[in-house]
Every structure is written in C-alpha cells, then in structure tokens.
C-alpha cells in the first residue's frame, strides 16, 4: 500500500468553481496535499497522459475534453492513498456514486465526472511524475 495518489480536478469542475469544495472534501478525507497547480494541458500533453487509451474509441474526445480548459493537478498523501481516494471520489458514473463522495456531489455525467484518481500505486507514481518535479513537492 502506497502513501501517495494523484488527482486532477477536471475542466468542467474547474469552470463550475468547484475547486475549493473538492479540495475541502479531500482535506476532510484525511489527505495531505503534497503538490498542487492549475494548468491547461495542451492536446499533446493530454494525449501523452492518456496514451494508455490511444486505441480506444473515446481517446480523441478524451484528449479534446482534458485540453479544453484548465485543470487542477495534485499529489495527495495518506496511508493507503490510492484505495482511500478511490472510495472518496466514488463511482465513475455519478448516478451510481454513494452519497458523500466527490462525484456524487460535483460530477455532471459519466463523461464529465469532476475528478481523476489514480487506479494503482504504480500509476500514482507515474502520473505524479508526469505533472510534478520533485522540487514542486512539499
């Protein structure tokens, strides 16, 4: 079990001014924010980040969506970070998400589900390293 995970607050949640509410839920969930920044991914960077999906039919839409507006990228720290954060964010489809989860409160649809959360300790490290240098972590 690792002690970090990676998250992004997605463009529609940023545009809806939900940054503070989502970060508050993260901190109330016992996570410490190790690194945080607001960026707009280029289509090229979004494509690199989601390269694992490049053969999937939704890849182009995903790249366009994630490069369509600013995101908040963050590294979070807590024991059992990946699993605990996946519980906190809830099901990908907000209609299936449990009350009290980030997606239940802030997601608008299956496609616009407010936040990304790493799915494994390995991917948490890969994703954190993609977005942050070691000098940006505190």
C-alpha positions as CSV (number, residue, x, y, z in Angstrom):
1,X,0.0,0.0,0.0
2,X,1.4,3.3,-1.0
3,X,1.1,6.7,0.6
4,X,0.5,8.9,-2.4
5,X,-2.1,9.2,-5.1
6,X,-2.6,11.6,-8.0
7,X,-5.7,13.5,-8.8
8,X,-6.9,16.1,-11.4
9,X,-9.9,18.3,-10.9
10,X,-11.3,18.2,-14.5
11,X,-12.1,21.2,-16.7
12,X,-15.8,21.3,-16.1
13,X,-15.4,21.2,-12.3
14,X,-12.8,24.0,-12.5
15,X,-15.2,26.0,-14.8
16,X,-18.0,25.5,-12.3
17,X,-15.9,26.9,-9.5
18,X,-15.9,23.7,-7.6
19,X,-12.1,23.7,-6.8
20,X,-12.5,24.8,-3.2
21,X,-15.3,22.4,-2.4
22,X,-13.4,19.5,-3.9
23,X,-10.1,20.4,-2.1
24,X,-12.0,20.7,1.1
25,X,-13.5,17.2,0.8
26,X,-10.0,15.9,0.0
27,X,-8.6,17.5,3.2
28,X,-11.5,16.5,5.3
29,X,-10.9,12.9,4.0
30,X,-7.6,12.9,5.7
31,X,-5.3,13.6,2.7
32,X,-2.4,16.0,2.8
33,X,-1.8,18.0,-0.4
34,X,1.8,17.4,-1.3
35,X,1.7,19.3,-4.6
36,X,-0.9,21.5,-6.3
37,X,-1.1,23.6,-9.5
38,X,-3.6,24.9,-12.0
39,X,-2.6,24.2,-15.6
40,X,-4.1,23.9,-19.1
41,X,-2.9,20.8,-20.8
42,X,-2.1,21.1,-24.5
43,X,-3.7,18.4,-26.7
44,X,-0.2,16.9,-27.0
45,X,0.3,16.7,-23.2
46,X,-3.3,15.3,-22.6
47,X,-2.6,12.7,-25.3
48,X,0.6,11.7,-23.6
49,X,-1.1,11.4,-20.2
50,X,-3.9,9.3,-21.7
51,X,-1.7,7.3,-24.1
52,X,-2.8,4.0,-22.4
53,X,-6.2,4.7,-24.1
54,X,-5.0,5.6,-27.5
55,X,-6.6,2.6,-29.2
56,X,-10.0,3.2,-27.5
57,X,-12.8,4.8,-29.5
58,X,-13.2,7.6,-26.9
59,X,-9.5,8.7,-27.0
60,X,-9.9,11.7,-29.2
61,X,-12.8,13.0,-27.3
62,X,-11.0,12.5,-24.0
63,X,-7.9,14.4,-25.2
64,X,-10.1,17.3,-26.5
65,X,-12.0,17.4,-23.2
66,X,-9.0,17.3,-21.0
67,X,-7.2,20.0,-23.0
68,X,-10.4,22.2,-23.3
69,X,-9.8,24.2,-20.1
70,X,-7.7,24.4,-17.1
71,X,-7.3,21.6,-14.6
72,X,-6.1,21.3,-11.1
73,X,-3.3,18.7,-10.7
74,X,-2.4,17.4,-7.2
75,X,-0.4,14.8,-5.4
76,X,-2.1,13.6,-2.2
77,X,-0.6,11.8,0.7
78,X,-2.2,9.4,3.2
79,X,-1.7,5.8,4.2
80,X,-3.5,3.6,1.6
81,X,-3.9,6.7,-0.5
82,X,-5.0,5.1,-3.8
83,X,-7.8,2.9,-2.4
84,X,-8.9,5.6,0.1
85,X,-9.1,8.2,-2.6
86,X,-11.0,6.0,-5.0
87,X,-13.5,5.5,-2.2
88,X,-13.7,9.2,-1.6
89,X,-14.3,10.1,-5.3
90,X,-17.0,7.4,-5.8
91,X,-18.1,5.6,-8.9
92,X,-17.2,6.9,-12.3
93,X,-20.9,7.3,-13.1
94,X,-22.2,9.9,-10.6
95,X,-25.7,8.3,-10.7
96,X,-24.1,5.2,-9.2
97,X,-21.9,7.1,-6.7
98,X,-22.5,6.9,-3.0
99,X,-23.8,9.9,-1.1
100,X,-20.9,11.9,0.3
101,X,-18.5,11.2,-2.5
102,X,-16.9,13.8,-4.7
103,X,-18.5,12.6,-7.9
104,X,-22.0,12.3,-6.3
105,X,-21.7,16.0,-5.3
106,X,-19.8,17.5,-8.2
107,X,-19.9,15.3,-11.3
108,X,-22.4,16.1,-14.0
109,X,-22.3,12.9,-16.1
110,X,-20.3,9.8,-16.8
111,X,-18.1,11.7,-19.2
112,X,-17.8,14.8,-17.0
113,X,-17.1,13.2,-13.7
114,X,-15.3,16.0,-11.9
115,X,-12.1,14.3,-10.9
116,X,-9.4,11.8,-11.9
117,X,-7.9,9.4,-9.4
118,X,-5.0,7.0,-9.9
119,X,-6.0,3.4,-10.1
120,X,-2.9,1.8,-8.7
121,X,0.2,2.7,-6.7
122,X,2.3,2.3,-9.8
123,X,0.1,4.6,-11.8
124,X,0.0,7.1,-8.9
125,X,3.8,7.5,-9.2
126,X,3.8,7.6,-13.0
127,X,1.0,10.3,-13.0
128,X,2.6,12.3,-10.2
129,X,5.9,12.3,-12.0
130,X,4.2,13.3,-15.3
131,X,2.8,16.5,-13.7
132,X,5.3,17.4,-11.0
133,X,9.1,17.7,-10.5
134,X,10.5,16.8,-7.1
135,X,11.1,20.5,-6.4
136,X,7.3,21.1,-6.6
137,X,6.5,18.6,-3.8
138,X,6.3,19.7,-0.2
